[in-house]
Amino acid sequence: MSTFEHQRHKPGAILTRPREIIVACAPMRSNVNVSSIARTASACAIERLVLTGNVSLISKIARDGESELDISTHRTLPPVLKRLKKDGYRLVGLEQTTNSENIHHYRFSRRTALVIGNERTGLTSDILDVLDDAVEIPVYGLPHSFNAAIAAGMALYEYCRQFPQG
């Protein structure tokens, strides 16, 4: 007899305080990626998702993220990021740059805006110019970067690991 019993849809962990992280996405090419990011953000109990450009969520992929998140859509990202910075958020871009820090060594601020770049072009210079930090996820093979939605999930998981109680 197995010591493990399958549990489908185990209730989420109880947070002692709301998470203070916002996910902000540069214009994406794929609604699948945006929808996956929404689902992951919701599963991490993130409350706010900022989207830019002409995007729409795919309900079957986003699942409960579509109804659980405060989602706003904007034409461009830099003005939104500047407002978030004024509101006390640390702007952290998920991007490979000359000065990006390895996510394994990065300590997130509790109040963070995690900025996710476009699947092909990453974060543009006008977005990089307003960031406080850039973090990258090490890649050990080809291609030289992770899919945007996968990378966002890894970064959100690391933030949640650092702040398990919210």
N, C-alpha and C positions, 0 to 999 in steps of 0.2 A: 504494500500500500504506500502511496506517495505521501510525503510530508507537506506537499503543496496542494492547495485546492484553488481552482480558478475562481477569481472574483472579477466579474465584469462591471466596469463603471464604479469602482470604489469611490466613495465621496472624497472631495478635495480636502486638503489640509486647511485647518482654520488659521487665519492670519490674525495676529494681535493688533495689527494696524494696516491701513491700505498701503499698497505699493506706491512708491513715489517715482515711478519710471514711466516715461511716455515713449512710444515708438513713433518715429517720424520717417516717412519714406519719400525718397526722391521719386520722380516719375518713373514708373515701372513699365516694362514692355508686356509683362504677363499678368493677367488677372488671376491665374493659378498661383503665382508667387505671392501676390498681395493677399489672396484668400488664405493661403497657408500661413502667412505672417499673422493675419487676424486670428486664426484658430489657435496658434501657438501663444499669442499675446493673451488671449482670453484664458487659456489653460494655465497660464502663469499668474492669473488674477491682475493683469495690467488693466487699467481702466480706460486709457485714452490712446487712440491711434490716429495719427495725422497722415493723410494721404495727399499726394499732389498729382496734377495732370488728369488725364481722362481715364479713370479706372473704375471698375465696379467689382464688387465681391461676388463670388460664385457660392451660393448658399450651401451646396453639397460639400464644398471644401471648407469654407469658413466655419460651418456648423454653428455652434452657439455663439461664436465670436461676433457674428453679425448683430446679435441682439444684446450681448453683454458689454460691448465696448462703446465708449463715446467716440464716434468716428467723425472726423471733420475732413473735408476735402478743400484744397487750396490750389490756386493756379501755380504758385512757386513756393519754394521752401525757405529761402533766406529770411524773408520778413517774419515768418512764423518762428524760426529759430531765434531771431533777435528778441522777439517778445518772450520766448521761453527763458532766454538768458536773463532778461530783466526780471523775470519772475523767480530767479534763483536756481534754475536748472543748469547742471553741468552738461554741455553739449559734447557728446561722445560719438564720433563717426566710426563706423565699422568699415575700415578701408586699409589697404596696403599703401603706406606712404613712406617717404624717406625717414620720417620721425615717428612712425606708429609704434605703439608698445604691444608686445606680445600679451594676448589676453590672459595667459597663464600667470602673468605677474601683475596684471592691472587690478587696482582696487577701485571699484565703482563708488561714486558718491551715491548716497541714498536717493537724492533728488537728481535724477539723470534723464536726459532726453537722448535716447539711442537713435542715431541717424543711419538709415540703411540706404545704400546707393543703388543706382540702376544696374540691372543685370550685366549689361555690356560695358557701360562707361564709368560705372562706380559713382563716386561723388565728384561733382564738378568743382572747379576752383572757387566759384562764388559761395559754395557751401563749405568747402574746406576752410575758407578764410574766416568763417565765424565760429568754427569748432574750438573747443577747449582742449580736446584730446582726440587722438585717433588710435584705435586698437585694431589689431589684426589677429586672425586665427591662423596658426602655422599650418602649412600644407606640406605633405610629405611625398606627393606624387603629382601626376598630371590629371586634370588641368591645374594651373597654378593658383586657383581660387575655388572656393565653395560656391554653390548656388546661393543667391541672395536670401531666399527663404530659409534654407538650411543654416546659413551663417547667422541669420537673425535668431533662429531657434537656439543655436549654440550660445550666443551672447546673452539671450534672455535667461537661459538656464544658468549660466555663470552668475548673472546678477542675482537670481533667486537663490543660488547656493550661498552667495555672500550675505544675503538678507533673507534667511528662511522664514522669518516671522512677519515679513512685510516691511 
